[in-house]
Amino acid sequence: MTNITAAFDRLRQDIRRAEADFGRIPGSVTLLAVTKQRPVTDIRAAMACGQRHFAENYLQEALAKINALNDPELIWHFIGPVQSNKTRLIGEQLHWVHSVDRVKIARRLHDARPDHLPPLNVCIQINISEETSKAGITPAELPVFIKECSRLNKLRLRGLMTLPEPSRDFEQQRAPFRRLKNLFDDARNICPDLDTLSMGTTQDLRAAIAEGSTLIRIGTALFGPRT
C-alpha cells in the first residue's frame, strides 16, 4: 500500500466518522483533492484510489495536468483567485470555480463558456471573517450578488465557499462555518437550487463537517507537506 493510498483510506474513515458524530447523512461530504504543486504521479495514485474531483490554484498548472491526464471522468475545480485575463481558459477548460467574488468575473466566465458545454459550476467566495487580506464578498453583499449571477445562464450557481481565519480551537473553528451555513440557508430563499458549501481543509475538516460542509478541500492530509 502506497502512502497516498493509506492517506486516502484514513481520510475517508475520518470523514465517515465525522458524518456519524455530527448527525450528517452518510456520504453527504465530497472529498476534493487539492493538487497544487503536486506531480501528475500523485494524481494518478489518487485516481487509483477512486478519486475523481481535483482542485488547482494556478491556471497554467491546472491546464498542464488536464492535458497530461486527458481523462474525461475527472472533474476539475479552480480554487485560486480568478484574474480577468484568465477567465477565457477557465471558462473553457474547468468544471467548477469556487472563488467567484466579483460580478465582472462571473460575467466574463459566463461569456467564455462554450455553448456546447454544460453550465460552469460556480461558488461565491465569502470573506466570512472579513479579513482585509482575504478575497471574497461580505455577507451583506450576497443577495445582490446572487441575483446578478442567476441571470447568467451559462453558469450554474451551486453555493458558497470560504477560507476563514485559522484557529487551533475546535469551537473557534466552528463559529465562522456556522455563520456561513446560516448565510447559505438564507441564500436558498433567493436561489433554492443552491446545494454546495465548500468549506473545510486539512486543519479544520471536522469543524466544517459539523457545521454542514458538503465539500472539503484537502491537500496536506493526502499528499503530505509541500516542499
Backbone as a ProteinNet text record, in pm:
[ID]
protein_1_A
[PRIMARY]
MTNITAAFDRLRQDIRRAEADFGRIPGSVTLLAVTKQRPVTDIRAAMACGQRHFAENYLQEALAKINALNDPELIWHFIGPVQSNKTRLIGEQLHWVHSVDRVKIARRLHDARPDHLPPLNVCIQINISEETSKAGITPAELPVFIKECSRLNKLRLRGLMTLPEPSRDFEQQRAPFRRLKNLFDDARNICPDLDTLSMGTTQDLRAAIAEGSTLIRIGTALFGPRT
[TERTIARY]
84.5	0	88.4	64.4	142.5	99.6	184.3	149.1	20.4	3.1	-117.1	-240.7	-230.1	-343	-381.7	-282.1	-309.2	-372.1	-324.1	-378	-524	-557.6	-697.7	-784.8	-736.3	-813.3	-840	-735.8	-750.9	-848.7	-833.5	-917	-1062.9	-1086.8	-1225.2	-1287.1	-1209.4	-1259	-1288.8	-1200.7	-1223	-1351.7	-1375.3	-1496.6	-1620.3	-1616.8	-1732.2	-1757.2	-1648.9	-1663	-1724.4	-1678.1	-1732.7	-1879.1	-1913.8	-2055.1	-2140	-2092.3	-2168	-2172.7	-2059.9	-2052.1	-2144.4	-2163.3	-2239.4	-2373.8	-2422.4	-2556.4	-2574.6	-2466.4	-2476.2	-2516.9	-2580.2	-2616.3	-2487.5	-2473.6	-2353.2	-2333.8	-2211.3	-2181.4	-2220.1	-2259.3	-2303.5	-2188.2	-2066.5	-1949.5	-1859.9	-1832.3	-1745.5	-1602.3	-1508.5	-1366.8	-1311	-1255.2	-1189.2	-1039.5	-963.1	-818.1	-748.9	-678.5	-608.4	-467.5	-439.4	-315.1	-219.8	-236.8	-143.9	-0.1	88.9	231.3	257.4	162.5	182.3	204.9	291.4	317	199.9	198.4	93.3	93.1	210.6	215.1	131.8	129.2	44.1	-103.2	-138.7	-278.7	-317.4	-227.4	-257.3	-275.7	-194.2	-209.9	-345.1	-387.4	-518.7	-630.5	-613.4	-712.7	-727.4	-614.1	-618.6	-697	-712.4	-792.5	-939.5	-974	-1111.8	-1144.1	-1043.2	-1067.8	-1091.6	-1194	-1225.2	-1230.8	-1245.3	-1251.5	-1114.6	-1058.1	-927.1	-934.3	-854.2	-857.2	-717.8	-712.5	-588.4	-606.5	-496	-497.2	-446.1	-364.1	-298.7	-340.2	-381.8	-441.7	-343.9	-223.3	-130.3	-98.6	-83.6	-58.4	-178.8	-297.9	-419.2	-428.1	-403.8	-415.4	-313.4	-192.7	-89.8	-132	-191.6	-233.6	-356.4	-449.2	-566.9	-523.8	-430.2	-383.6	-302.2	-220.2	-136.4	-220.1	-325.9	-407.6	-513.6	-572	-666.8	-770.9	-834.8	-933	-1068.6	-1166.1	-1295.9	-1375.1	-1333.1	-1405.8	-1362.3	-1251.3	-1204.2	-1282.5	-1304.2	-1376.8	-1278.8	-1253.1	-1150.3	-1213.3	-1162.5	-1211.1	-1100.6	-1136	-1041.5	-1074.3	-973.8	-999.2	-912.4	-833.2	-747.8	-816.4	-749.2	-805.2	-824.9	-937.4	-968.7	-933.3	-830.7	-791.6	-869	-898.5	-979.8	-920.4	-786	-724.2	-716	-762.9	-763.2	-903.9	-1003.8	-1141.4	-1174.7	-1115.5	-1149.7	-1110.4	-986.1	-939.5	-1007.1	-1032	-1104.5	-1244.1	-1310.6	-1445.4	-1450.8	-1343.7	-1341.3	-1299.7	-1212.6	-1144.6	-1185	-1235	-1263.7	-1412.2	-1442	-1581	-1642.8	-1557.7	-1603.4	-1509.7	-1567	-1487.5	-1543.6	-1458.4	-1503.3	-1480.1	-1411.6	-1359	-1412.2	-1540.5	-1601.7	-1638.8	-1580.9	-1606.4	-1631	-1649.8	-1684.2	-1784.7	-1884.1	-1983.1	-1916.2	-1816.7	-1742.6	-1681.4	-1624	-1562.7	-1669.9	-1781.4	-1890.4	-1936.1	-1950.1	-1994.4	-1892.3	-1764.8	-1660.2	-1655.7	-1672.1	-1676.4	-1796	-1909.2	-2029.2	-2004.2	-1947.8	-1926.3	-1825.1	-1731.8	-1628.3	-1675.4	-1782.5	-1825.9	-1880.2	-1821	-1869.9	-2013.9	-2089.1	-2230.3	-2249.8	-2152.8	-2171.3	-2142.6	-2088.8	-2059.6	-2173.3	-2189.9	-2289.4	-2248.2	-2340.4	-2304.8	-2187.7	-2106.1	-1993.1	-2045.4	-2007.4	-2048.4	-1967.4	-2033.9	-1961.5	-2009.9	-1914.3	-1943.8	-1900	-1974.2	-1940	-1850	-1734.8	-1643	-1684.9	-1701.7	-1742.9	-1626	-1596	-1495	-1564.9	-1586.1	-1673.3	-1612.5	-1478.4	-1411.9	-1384.4	-1418.1	-1399.1	-1255.8	-1160	-1018.5	-978.9	-903.7	-865.1	-771.9	-702.5	-607.1	-672.4	-799.5	-866	-957.8	-967	-1062.2	-1201.3	-1301.6	-1438.3	-1526.8	-1655.3	-1750.3	-1792.1	-1850	-1901	-2038.6	-2079.6	-2213.6	-2324.1	-2310.1	-2414.3	-2430.2	-2324.7	-2329.5	-2392.7	-2415.2	-2453.8	-2587.6	-2696.3	-2824	-2817.5	-2756.2	-2745.6	-2657.2	-2549.2	-2456	-2527.4	-2607.5	-2682	-2775.4	-2845.4	-2940.2	-2868.3	-2749.5	-2672.6	-2625.6	-2574.5	-2524.3	-2637.3	-2753.7	-2866.1	-2913.2	-2876	-2913.4	-2822.6	-2713.5	-2612.7	-2635.6	-2699.6	-2748.1	-2639	-2518	-2409	-2326.5	-2375.8	-2322.2	-2429.8	-2388.4	-2479.9	-2431.9	-2505.4	-2468.1	-2495.3	-2388	-2400.5	-2402.6	-2328.4	-2325.4	-2221.7	-2170.3	-2078.2	-1948	-1840.6	-1709.4	-1648.8	-1571	-1497.3	-1369.2	-1275.3	-1150	-1130.1	-1182.6	-1183.3	-1046.6	-1041.3	-918.4	-881.2	-755.1	-716.9	-728.5	-759.2	-763.3	-735.1	-672.3	-648.7	-760.8	-844.8	-951.7	-1074.9	-1129.8	-1239.3	-1362.3	-1401.4	-1520.6	-1497.7	-1377	-1347	-1345.9	-1304.6	-1313.5	-1458.9	-1545.4	-1684.7	-1758.8	-1723	-1801.2	-1815	-1707.3	-1725.8	-1797.8	-1777.2	-1850.2	-1999.7	-2033.7	-2175.1	-2235.8	-2159.2	-2208.4	-2231.5	-2140.4	-2158.4	-2279.2	-2299.7	-2416.8	-2545.7	-2550.8	-2670.1	-2691.2	-2580.8	-2588.5	-2638.6	-2590.3	-2632.4	-2782.1	-2829.7	-2972.3	-3057.5	-3012.8	-3085.3	-3080.4	-2964.3	-2947.7	-3039.1	-3072.1	-3159.4	-3302	-3336.7	-3465.6	-3467.9	-3348.6	-3336.5	-3311.8	-3228.1	-3188.6	-3202	-3318.2	-3342.6	-3253.6	-3191.1	-3110.4	-2970.6	-2933.1	-2801.3	-2787.5	-2673.6	-2656.9	-2516	-2427	-2286.8	-2233.6	-2173.8	-2097	-1952.9	-1869.2	-1728.9	-1651.1	-1629.5	-1557.1	-1493.9	-1374.1	-1300.3	-1176	-1063.2	-935.5	-877	-752.1	-687.9	-696.8	-680.2	-671.2	-805.2	-915.7	-1043.6	-1159.4	-1128.8	-1234.7	-1346.7	-1314.2	-1420.8	-1515.5	-1461.1	-1544.8	-1633.9	-1578	-1655.7	-1768.9	-1738.7	-1842.4	-1949.1	-1907.6	-2003.9	-2103.7	-2059.2	-2145	-2208.6	-2198.1	-2276.1	-2200.5	-2067.1	-1992.6	-2036.6	-2046.6	-2074.9	-1953.4	-1848.2	-1729.1	-1608.6	-1512.5	-1392.9	-1272.9	-1185	-1070.5	-944.6	-890.1	-782.1	-658.6	-545.1	-418.7	-319	-278.1	-170.8	-199.6	-322	-355.9	-348.9	-355.2	-349.3	-208.8	-140.2	-14.2	107.2	85.8	196.6	227.5	318.2	354.6	418.7	392.2	456.9	603.5	686.9	828.3	858
-119.9	0	125.3	218.5	340.9	436.6	537.8	638.8	710.9	740.2	811.4	722.9	595.4	504	498.4	486.7	483	613.6	726	856.2	869.7	823.2	828	740	623.1	536	604.3	662.8	730.4	846.2	927	1045.8	1009.4	910.3	869	813.7	744.2	699.7	819.1	920.1	1041.7	1111.6	1118.1	1183.4	1106.4	974.4	892.7	906.7	911.1	924	1059.7	1165.4	1298.3	1306.1	1247.2	1246	1179.7	1068.1	997.2	1078.3	1136.7	1210.7	1331.5	1394.1	1519.4	1505.4	1382.7	1360.5	1391	1382.4	1406.2	1277.6	1292.3	1176.9	1112.6	981.6	915.6	944.4	983.5	1014.3	1153.8	1240.1	1375	1473.5	1430.8	1518.3	1466	1551.1	1516.5	1558.1	1470.5	1499.1	1559	1679.1	1745.5	1744	1673.2	1661.5	1782.4	1857.6	1977.9	1937.6	1954	1902	2012.8	2131.6	2241.3	2198.7	2218.3	2186.8	2038.1	1954.3	1809.9	1753.1	1652.3	1595.7	1512.3	1490.6	1409.9	1268.2	1218.2	1083.6	1074.7	1182.3	1183	1178.1	1249.3	1249.4	1110.3	1046.2	910.3	814.7	832.4	748.2	773.3	900.7	933.1	875.1	880.5	821.3	671.6	606	462.5	432.9	534	520.6	554.6	583.8	616.4	764.1	850.4	993.7	1050.6	1135.5	1195.3	1348.1	1407.3	1553.1	1606.5	1696.8	1754.6	1907	1975.3	2121.3	2178.6	2288.2	2359.8	2508.7	2573.5	2716.7	2803	2742.8	2818.7	2763	2851.9	2808.2	2729.5	2780.1	2710.8	2570.6	2558.6	2426.4	2334.9	2389.8	2311.1	2262	2350.4	2312.6	2205.8	2218.1	2118.3	1980.6	1974.7	1846.2	1791.2	1878.7	1834.9	1771.2	1836	1784	1656.3	1650.4	1532.2	1409.3	1427.6	1313.5	1278.4	1381.5	1362	1254.8	1271.2	1172.8	1242	1207.8	1276.9	1249.1	1149.4	1120.2	1210	1280.7	1367.2	1497.9	1550.8	1676.9	1776.1	1884.5	1981.4	2107.8	2144.7	2261.6	2366.7	2491	2601.2	2670.4	2679.6	2736.4	2858.2	2902.5	3019.1	3147.7	3261.4	3389.6	3389	3441.9	3443.7	3581.1	3585	3709.2	3724.6	3849.8	3875.1	3813.6	3817.6	3766.7	3614.8	3547.7	3401.4	3342.4	3428.4	3377.6	3295	3329	3254.9	3108.2	3083.1	2944.9	2871	2940.7	2876	2836.5	2928.2	2900.9	2787.4	2771.1	2668	2530.1	2528.5	2404.4	2343.9	2423.7	2374.8	2339.9	2261.1	2223.3	2306	2347.9	2422.8	2542.3	2649.8	2761.2	2797.1	2791.7	2814.9	2958	3037.4	3164.6	3285.8	3282.3	3396.2	3501.3	3619.3	3723.6	3861.2	3865	3989.1	3957	4040.9	4021.5	4027.8	4115.2	4126	3991.1	3921.4	3790.7	3688.7	3691.1	3598.8	3619.1	3743	3771	3723.6	3744	3701.7	3548.6	3480.3	3333.6	3286.4	3352	3318.7	3336.5	3450	3478.7	3381.6	3331.1	3240.8	3097.3	3063.1	2922.9	2882.5	2782	2739.1	2687.7	2713.2	2674.9	2523.9	2446.3	2301.6	2233.4	2309.3	2252.3	2281.3	2196.1	2227.3	2352.8	2416.1	2536	2512.5	2615.7	2611.1	2620.4	2524.8	2527.3	2631.9	2720.9	2825.4	2835	2867.8	2904	3048.1	3118.8	3256.7	3253.8	3317.7	3321.2	3430	3390.1	3481.7	3505.3	3629.1	3664.7	3666.7	3545.3	3531.9	3594.9	3596.3	3660.1	3807.5	3854.1	3994.5	4039.9	3958.1	3992.3	4077.3	4182.9	4272.1	4203.3	4099.6	4030.8	3922.5	3892.2	3780.8	3829.9	3748.2	3775.4	3733.7	3770.9	3732.2	3851.5	3833.6	3939.9	3933.2	4040.6	4040.8	3973.5	3922.7	3863.3	3957.8	4087.1	4182.9	4196.6	4168.6	4182.2	4062.1	3953.5	3828.3	3833.2	3887.8	3882.6	3944.2	4059.3	4124.7	4041.8	3986.7	3906.2	3783.9	3717.6	3600.3	3638.6	3748	3789.6	3818.5	3880.7	3907.8	3777.7	3684.6	3557.9	3472.9	3482.5	3399.7	3436.4	3553.2	3594.8	3534.2	3469.6	3420	3271.8	3239.7	3102.4	3000.9	3048.6	2953.3	2928	2979.7	2947.2	2874.7	2778	2714.5	2749.2	2835.2	2878	2764.2	2710.4	2592.3	2624.6	2728.2	2754	2855.8	2837.3	2933.6	2864.9	2943	2895.9	2996.7	2946.6	3037.3	2971.7	3056.2	3014.3	3106.7	3068.3	3160.4	3174.9	3267.9	3290.4	3162.1	3117.7	2991.1	2995.2	2881	2865.7	2720.2	2695.1	2558.3	2509.9	2601.2	2566.8	2520.2	2404.6	2345.4	2435.3	2491.1	2576.1	2705.4	2759	2878.7	2846	2725.2	2683.1	2673.6	2623.6	2604.5	2735.7	2840.7	2965	3025	3046.6	3103.9	3009.7	2879.6	2784.7	2789.2	2807.3	2819.7	2945.3	3053.5	3177.2	3156.1	3083.9	3059.6	2969.8	2869.6	2782.4	2862.5	2953.4	3037.3	3126.1	3178.4	3261	3178.3	3055.8	2963.9	2935.3	2908.4	2879.8	2999.6	3120.4	3241	3258.1	3227.5	3244.9	3151.8	3038	2943.9	2997.1	3098.8	3163.9	3243.3	3285.4	3358.6	3262.1	3162.2	3065.4	2924.8	2863.3	2733.6	2620.2	2635	2527	2517.9	2609.6	2602.7	2471.7	2403.6	2273.3	2248.3	2348.3	2324.5	2425	2370.8	2451.6	2403.3	2479.8	2444.4	2506.3	2426.5	2478.6	2362.9	2389.9	2289.6	2244.9	2240.9	2197	2094.8	2056.8	1957.8	1995.2	2124.3	2168.8	2173.6	2187.2	2213.7	2135.1	2019.2	1947.4	1899.5	1859.4	1812.6	1926.2	2043.4	2158.5	2194.1	2186.1	2217.8	2117.8	1990	1886.9	1902.8	1937.9	1959.9	2069.1	2168.1	2283	2276.3	2161.3	2144.3	2145.9	2142.2	2139.3	2021.8	2045.1	1936.6	1902.4	1984.4	1962.2	2016.2	1928.2	1971	1964.7	2063.6	2080.1	2035.3	1920.4	1859	1836.3	1885.4	1860.7	1792.1	1858.8	1809.7	1672.2	1649.6	1521.4	1405.6	1436.3	1330.7	1311.4	1422.6	1415.5	1456.3	1497.2	1539.9	1687.3	1742.4	1884.7	1913.1	2032.1	2072.1	2107.2	2077.8	2110.7	2236.8
0	0	0	-95.2	-100.2	9.4	35.3	135	98	-31	-74.6	-56.9	-88.3	-67.6	79.3	166.3	310.2	356.9	302.9	342.2	300.7	181.4	137.9	227.3	261.8	349.8	483.8	542.3	671.8	661.4	557.1	545.6	522.8	440.7	419.4	547.5	626.5	756.9	846.7	844.1	924.5	881.8	751.6	701.5	745.8	729.8	771.7	922	1000.2	1145.7	1180.3	1114.3	1141.1	1099.7	985.6	945	1053	1107.2	1211.1	1339.9	1379.3	1505.7	1507.1	1391	1387.7	1316.3	1305.6	1254.3	1107.4	1031	887.5	815.3	701.5	619.7	567.9	578.5	526.4	377.4	342	202.4	159	253.5	216.8	198.3	232.2	220.4	108.5	10.6	-102	-72	-104.3	-86.6	-215.3	-204.2	-316.1	-289.6	-373.3	-354.5	-416.4	-332.4	-377.7	-421.2	-550.4	-607.9	-651.9	-597	-625.8	-593.9	-690.1	-676.2	-650.3	-687.6	-676.6	-816.3	-830.7	-962.9	-1013.2	-1142.2	-1203.8	-1147	-1106.5	-1048.2	-920.8	-841.5	-722	-760.4	-865.4	-909.2	-958.8	-1031.8	-1078.9	-960.6	-856.1	-737.3	-671.5	-668.6	-613.1	-698.9	-828.9	-919.1	-893.9	-865.3	-836.7	-709.3	-623.1	-501	-525.9	-649.6	-683.3	-679.1	-659.7	-652.4	-791.5	-804.4	-933.7	-929.4	-812.3	-800.2	-759.6	-841.9	-815.4	-827.1	-743.7	-739.4	-760.5	-834.2	-858.7	-829.7	-790	-760.5	-875.4	-961.9	-1068.3	-1204	-1293.5	-1419	-1505.5	-1524.6	-1614.5	-1563.4	-1432.8	-1374.2	-1395.7	-1378	-1399.3	-1543	-1638.9	-1779.1	-1816.3	-1762.8	-1792.7	-1743.1	-1624.9	-1568.7	-1641.1	-1675.2	-1751	-1882.6	-1950.1	-2078.9	-2061.9	-1956.9	-1936.6	-1903.8	-1825	-1782.9	-1886.5	-1946.8	-2058	-2025.6	-1911.1	-1865	-1850.3	-1933.1	-1926.8	-1799.4	-1722	-1598.1	-1482.6	-1498.6	-1390.5	-1389.9	-1270	-1251.2	-1190.6	-1263.1	-1224.8	-1165.7	-1049.6	-975.3	-969.9	-992.1	-975.7	-844.3	-754.8	-621.4	-592.2	-690.3	-668.6	-710.3	-689.2	-734.6	-885.8	-931.1	-1074.1	-1129.5	-1214.3	-1279.7	-1410	-1445.5	-1564.2	-1689.4	-1701.6	-1823.9	-1828.6	-1722.5	-1719.1	-1735.3	-1742.3	-1741.4	-1865.8	-1980.9	-2102.7	-2089	-2049	-2038.3	-1923.3	-1813.8	-1703.5	-1750.1	-1817.1	-1864.8	-1965.9	-2042.9	-2145.8	-2092.4	-1989.4	-1953.3	-1818.3	-1726.8	-1592	-1577.4	-1474.1	-1446.4	-1333.5	-1238.8	-1122.4	-1098.6	-1045.7	-993.4	-856.7	-754.8	-617	-569.7	-648.2	-596.1	-670.9	-706.6	-774.3	-670.5	-683.5	-583.2	-645.1	-777.7	-846.3	-957	-970.5	-1076.1	-1212.4	-1226	-1351.7	-1390.7	-1293.2	-1319	-1356.3	-1286.2	-1319.1	-1463.5	-1505.2	-1642.1	-1744.7	-1714.8	-1808.1	-1818.6	-1706.9	-1710.7	-1792.2	-1772.6	-1849.8	-1999	-2036	-2177.7	-2239.7	-2157.1	-2208	-2219	-2152.8	-2150.4	-2285.8	-2350	-2481.7	-2474.3	-2578.7	-2580.8	-2574.7	-2623.8	-2628.3	-2495.3	-2397.5	-2266.4	-2169	-2067.3	-1964.1	-1888.4	-1817.7	-1742.8	-1647	-1630.4	-1538.6	-1395.8	-1311.6	-1171.3	-1095.9	-1023.3	-950.9	-806.4	-720	-581.6	-559.7	-481	-445.5	-322.3	-332.4	-218.8	-121.1	4.5	110.4	204.9	231	331.4	466.9	521.8	637.9	762.4	771.7	885.8	860.7	738.7	698.9	726.2	682.1	692.5	572.2	597	487.3	387.5	432.3	344.3	259.9	284.3	217.1	105	0	-106.6	-60.7	-140.4	-108.8	-83.4	-109.9	-81.3	65.2	114.2	251.1	253.5	368	375.7	330.5	359.3	322.4	171.5	96.7	-49.1	-118.5	-45.3	-109.2	-182.9	-127.9	-200.4	-339.5	-351.7	-482.9	-575	-519.9	-599.2	-656.7	-575.6	-623	-736.6	-721.7	-825.3	-956.6	-948.4	-1069.6	-1135	-1055.1	-1109.6	-1166.8	-1106.9	-1150.8	-1291.8	-1340.6	-1475.5	-1582.2	-1540.2	-1634.1	-1659	-1771.4	-1790.3	-1825	-1853.3	-1877.4	-1750.7	-1640.1	-1508.3	-1429.8	-1348	-1253.6	-1113.7	-1046.8	-912.8	-814.8	-755.8	-670.9	-521.8	-479.9	-336	-295.7	-174.4	-113.8	-75.1	-77.1	-34	61.3	157.3	244.6	292.2	330	392.2	512.3	629.7	744.2	808.5	900.8	976.9	1051.9	1043.1	1106.5	1258.8	1316	1461.6	1494.5	1608	1653.3	1745.3	1791.7	1884.7	1806.6	1843.5	1768.6	1765.2	1877.6	1880.7	1803	1808.8	1729.5	1580.8	1545.4	1405.9	1360.2	1446	1407.4	1383	1457.5	1454.9	1314.7	1238.1	1104	1008.6	1024.6	940.2	970.8	1097.3	1134.6	1071.4	1070.2	1008.5	859	792.9	650.7	625.8	710.5	693.8	709.7	806.6	823.3	700.6	647.7	527.4	409	399.5	293.8	302.8	422.8	441	400.1	435.4	394.1	242.3	183.3	38.5	-39.7	16	-54.2	-67	12.1	-7.6	-138.4	-183.1	-309.4	-424.5	-398.5	-502.2	-444.1	-453.7	-387.8	-437.1	-554.9	-611.2	-550.6	-464.7	-402.1	-324.8	-344.3	-279	-226.2	-234.1	-202.1	-100.9	5	99.7	93.3	24.7	8.1	123.5	226.7	343.6	419	469	543.7	469.7	542.9	489	585.3	563	648.6	795.6	826.5	965.8	1037.4	963.6	1030.5	969.3	911.8	839.9	931.4	1055.5	1145.4	1181	1206.4	1237.5	1118.9	998.8	879.1	859.2	877	861.2	969.1	1089.2	1197.8	1162.5	1084.9	1054.4	915.8	848.4	726.4	595.9	598.8	473.5	387.9	257.1	163.4	79.3	89.8	8.6	84.6	115.2	187	93.4	105.4	15.4	90.1	51.7	128.4	41.1	86.2	19.1	108.9	216.3	302.4	360.7	407.6	469.5	370.5	241.5	139.9	84.3	60.6	-12.3	70.5	196.4	280.1	259.7	341.6	329.2	193.2	141.5	16.6	43	-54.7	-41.4	-119.7
[MASK]
+++++++++++++++++++++++++++++++++++++++++++++++++++++++++++++++++++++++++++++++++++++++++++++++++++++++++++++++++++++++++++++++++++++++++++++++++++++++++++++++++++++++++++++++++++++++++++++++++++++++++++++++++++++++++++++++++++

